[in-house]
Amino acid sequence: MQFLDLAHSTIKTVNILKGASPVETRSGNGIPGTFAERVIQVFQRSGKPLMQKHAMAVYKEMGWPGPPDKELYRAISGAIAYLHKRKGVLVKTEAGYKLKE
């Protein structure tokens, strides 16, 4: 059963990174299963370019649990770097990062 949960999560993440909308969540409380998925939803909700500090504010507005502020900033910054450099989901503009169109 654990294998199926992991496989489902991986497939869902790939679909999100390919541009599919994250309709389904892994947990029953509506919170995406991975931190990268959460950051993607932060950018989807914002609809405009964000820097790390502003992404952290939107994340807090969404009411999701997370680490303390200093660690949350680091986690969001790391997820943004991962989604920008490794996955190509985010692009950097003068105003901040935004979802690739």
Summary of the structure (lengths in Angstrom):
residues: 101
radius of gyration: 13.3
end to end distance: 35.7
largest distance: 45.2
contacts: 257
relative contact order: 0.14
helix: 55%
strand: 9%
